[in-house]
């Protein structure tokens, strides 16, 4: 098992190395005459360009710039914002808990509802139940996140006044940001703050989790139907095993592999979708930070965040591979 994990970790290193080269070139190939001009935009005076070239090392030979950049990465230094001078890692650690909280809420919504719906549709194939689940999944995957987000905001926030639509928690509650996880900080603070934090999480989680919900539902349905038609399932039923035992021991145990795969892959789409969701709902996470950094031409931050997201995605894929090995030991030797 350890050998399997080491092999997967070593396979991720060339990917990160190649991505570092692409991101390094991305900043140097921006239109505008050079990275300093692209970052400064309309404020690019010769004095400011020279100053930024010197502070960021853009005046060095290209290979020297890359070696310096790679050395900083290996030491965990992702640079600083050219707008406010704050260290990227420090700002990321403050904002990332909000994105994790939103992603976890969306994943709980998608998996908690998608797997039961998929199993329900698989038990009644080609029936009205299967058709209804199909319509729900198509509805979820066809509506863009920002459209669904604004629709939920208008219906449940503006018209019905049932749920909050902006931020992670009501500022009037004065909850101190101890961990920067709004729900955890609310638990620590008490006094009804937990309900408020959870209510702020509902609409963004639904908007962000709509597409993964549809994907998980469809994959679960297909996997369960496929396994149900296998000979060993029919043999188990012929032996007189109860349907619940057949379902838990034979069907779902073998249907989990594709479901686990798609859940792991959806984490990447959730991180990408968080950019739109956080913008719509005023969520102070990494996604909204990406948008504001692009708008302010803070490409050093954008470059670093792309690399961080790639590392997170590779880590999730590694965890999925490890989950594979536990669900199906034969994969360890493949």
ABEGO torsion letter per residue (X at the ends): XAAAAAAAAAAAAAAAAAAAAAAAAAAAABBGGEAAAAAAEAABBAAAAAAAAAAAGAABBAAAAAAAAAAAAAAGBAEBBAAAGBBAAAAAAAAAAAAAAAAAAAAAAAAAAAAAAAAAAAABBGBAAAAAAAAAAAAAAABBAAAAAAAAAAAAAAAAGABBABEABBAAAGBBBAAGBAAAAAAAAEGGAAAAAAAAAAAAAAAAAAAAAAAAAAAAAAAAAAAAABAAAAAAAAAGBBAAAAAAAAAAAAAAAAAAAAAAAAAAAAAAAAAAAAAAAGBBBAAAAAAAAAAAGBAAAAAAAAAAAAAAAAAAAAAAAAAAAAABAAAAAX
